[in-house]
Amino acid sequence: MSTECHETCAEVACANGVCQDDGTLRVEAPPGVSLGAALKLWESEARFGVCDTGRYRASYFVWGQGPPLVFIHGLADRAKSFVLLMEPLRRHFTCVGYELPDGGGDGARLGAYRHRHLVADLFALLDHLGFARSYLLGSSFGSTITLAAMHAAPDRLPRAVLQGGFACRRRVLWEQFLCNFARYWRGPMRTFPLRDWLDYPADVRSFAGVPAEHWTFLKDNAGAVSKAATARRGVMVPQIDLRPLLPKIRQPVLMVCGDEDFIVPRVCEGPLMEGLPNVERGEFAKCGHYPQYTHAPVLAEVVRRFLTPPAE
């Protein structure tokens, strides 16, 4: 499998082994295993546990061997969403996925949560697992946790990948109105009225090239998250502004974007490209907001190359 990944990068980051002289990268990767096969491997090989962060009991799993790579999921998703991406990466990295606070059974008091608490929870998990250093991959909302953590502990977090990332993002009025009400609702997102109306057409199109079960997998993962957790994260989004921190984050960062991502559009990438001193940007064609579901094999190869720098 191959795809063309268009890149824009800062000069320093070109030494990280991802960019080519002409500004593009043709990524070749072997075809990925089926979703069913990936899930069976994950269920049989991964180690599952719970970390009490002091604010909630975070369910997590550890899969693979090599340097630690912690995956942080998005606003309305689960750690399980990364299984297709982790399957090839588990040969090179110790992949870790964990659930952000959801309320209910995990003991999280969602109303008391602030963004800084999510960052502290990440460090609690790293301590629990005994990781002195780790790479990070933050997806969408998870990218904000990644950036804040990199600023807080640069020696501990040497590199990171941001998928559909942003440092600040304004929400349109109807999104904020909906989140303000839904944060008090009970039950999972699968019972949210007219949930399918929230799907962007470009994201639906981007799944045309993969088996239909991938779309079902996305909907199942998103549907399992509580309405309250999804909405409260949504309420946080317009309050997050990491732009003042960006010039101080000097570790190499790779931004991975879809050319048809309308959830985190291109305008949201500007502050990252301008503010981060050591950043690369890779764009997948015919891709929306969810390359971990639609472009997993080639995304895994890009991540592997970026997180395996030349020997110093």
N, C-alpha and C positions, 0 to 999 in steps of 0.2 A: 504494500500500500504506500502511496506517496501523495503528497500534496505540496503546493507551493505556499510558503509562508513569507509574506512581505514584511520586511523589518525596517524599523527606524531606530537608531541607537545613538547613545552618547559615545564619544571616541574612546573613553576609558573602558567601557563595557565590551568593546569589540574583542578584547583579549580573552573574553570568557568562553570562546569556542562556539558561539552560536551564529554570529553574523558572518556574512561573506562580503567580499570586496564590492560586489555590485549591488549590495543592499538587499538581496533576496536570498532565501534559503530553500532549496528543494529537499524536503524531509522525506526520507524513505524508512519505512518501518514494516516489519512482517505483519500480516493480518492478525488482528486480535482474536482471542478465543470468543466463543459465543457468550452471551450474558449468562445463560444457564450454567455453562462450564465455569465461568469466573466466580459465580456465586457458590457453586459447590466447592471450589478450591478454597475460597475465603472461609466458608463455614467449617471446613475440615482442617485448615492450616492455621488460621488466625487464633490468637489468644485474646480472650475477652476478659474485661475487668471493670471495676468501678473505682473512681478516685473521688474522695470527699474533699472538695476544695475549701470547705468552710462556709460556702454559700449554697452549694448543691452537690448532689452525687452524680458526677459525670461518668456516663457509660463510655467505654472506649474499647478499641481493639488494636492489636499489634500484629503486623503481618510482614514477613520477609526478614532479610538480613542485610547488614551494611550500615552506613551512617544513618542516623535518625532523620526522618522526613515526616513532619506532622502536617496533616491536612485539616483545614478549617472550612467548614461548609458555609453556604450562603443563608440568606434570610429565611427562606421557606424550603429548606432541604435538610438532608440527614447525612451523617458520616458515611452511610452505606452507598451514597451516590458516587463515591470515588472507586468503587470496586473494579470497574472496567479499566480505569486508569492505573490503579495500584497493581493489577495482575502482572503486567510486564515489569513494573518498577520494583516489585518485591524481590527480584533477583539482584538488585543493586542497592536497595535501601531498606531500612527497617521502617516500614510505612505504618503510621499511626493515624487513626481517625477517632474523633470523639464528638459527642453530642453537646451542642450548646444548651443552656438551661431552657427547659420546656415547661416547667411548672408541674404540679401534680405529684406523680410518683418520685420525681428526682429531688423533691424538697425545695425547689427554687422559689423564692419570693420574688416573682417577676416585677412587681411594682417598685421594689427597692433597688433594682438593677440599674447600673449606669455602665457606660462603655468601658470605663477603667476597670470595672469588676470583671468584665469578660477577658481583659488582658491579664489581670491577676490570676484568673482561673487557668489560663494557658500556662503560666509559670508554675502554678500548683501541680498541673499535670506533668510538666517536664520534671519537676522535683520528685513526684511520685514514681515516675518511671526511671529515675536515676540518670537522666540525660543532662550532662554538663553543657553540651552544645547540640544544636539541631537545625536542620533546614526547615523552612516553612513553605506551604502552598496554601494561599488564602483565596477562596472563591467568593467573588462579589462582596457581600457584607463581611465575609471572613477576611477580605483583604484589608479592611480597616483595623481589625485586630492584629493582623500581621504587621502592618506598618507601625502601629503604636508600640508593639512589642519590640520590633527592631530598634526603634528609637530608645526604648528603655534599657535594653541589654544588647548593645552592638557586639560585644565579644562572645556572647552566648549564641547569637543568631547570625551566622556569617553570610547567608544568602537566602533569597526567597523568590518565589514565583507568585505573581498576582494574576489571577484569571478573572477577567471582567472587573478589574479593580477600580477603586476611586478613593480620593482623599476627602472629597466633599461632594454632596449631591443634593440638589434641591428636589423636593417632591412636588408634583402638581397638586392642586387644591383637592381634587377628588380622592387622591391617594391618601393624603393626610387626614381628610375627613373620615374616610373609611377606617383607617388605622386607629384613630381616636376613639371610635365606637367599638371596633372589634376587639380591642385589648381587654374588654370585660366579658367577652363571649366565651362560652364553654365548648368543649369538644374539639375534635381534630379538623384540619382544613378540608378533609374530604366531605364534610357535611356543610361546608360554607355555601350559602345560596349563590347560584349562578357562577360557580367557581371557574368554569371554562371560559367565561367572558374575560377573564384576566390574562388569558394566553395571548401572546403577541403572534400575529400571523407569520412573521419572519422566523420565529422559533419553531412553529409547526412545520414550515417549509424545510428547515434545516434538518429535520428528522426523516425527510423523504429518502435519503440515501442509506439509512440504517434499518435493521429489522424493526417491525412495529412494536416489538416487546420493549425496545429502548424507551419509546414514548410512554408506554404503560409503566415502566420502571420509574421514570421521572414523576409521573402523576401519583404513583403509589408513595414515593418518598415524600413529595410535597404534601400529599394528603394526610400523612401520618403526624405532621407537626401540629401542635395545638394552635388554635386561632389566636389565643392570647399571646403566645410567644412570638408568632409571626407578626402580629400587630404591634407589639411593644418594641420589637426590633425596628419595625417600620417607623415608629414614633422617634426612635433614636436617630435615624438616618439624617434628617435635616439639622440635627444638633451637633453632628460630627463635622469638624473642620481640622484636618491634620496638616493643612498647608504650611503652617509655621514650623512644623517638625521636619518637613521633607529635606531641606538642605543639610540637616544634621544626620540624616540616614545615609551613610557613605558606603554601606555594604552593597554588593552587586544585586540588582533587582531585575527580573525578567517580567515584563507585562505580556500576557497572552490574551488576545482579543479576537472577537468574531466580526467579520465585515458587515454582518446584519444584526448586531447586538443593539437593540433599541431599549433594553432595560437599563444598561449602563452605556449610553451612547458615546460617540467619539469626543464630544465636548467635555465629558467627565475625565478624559485621559489627559487633557492639556496640563492641569496642575502637576500631575505626576511626571510627565515628560519634561516640564520646565523646572520643577523643584528638586527632583531626585538627581544627585550628582553622578550616579553610576547606574544607568538604566538602559535596558533594551526593550524594544517592542516588537512582538511578532503577531501577525494578523492572519487568521485562517479564512480562506475563501468559502463562501456558501455556509457560513457558520453563524449561529445566533449566540445566545447567552450561555449555552450549556455544552461546551466542547468535551467535557468529561463523559457525556453521554453519546455525542455524535462523532467525535474525532479522537477517541481515546488512544488508539495505537500511535498516531503521529504526535499527539500531544505528549504522550509518555516519552517518546524519543527526544522531543525538544527539551522536556524537563530533565531527562537523564543527561543530555549533553551539557546543559547549563549548570547543573549541580555536580558535574564531574569536571572541574577546571583543570587546566594544565598544571603539572607538578611545578611547584615553586622552589 
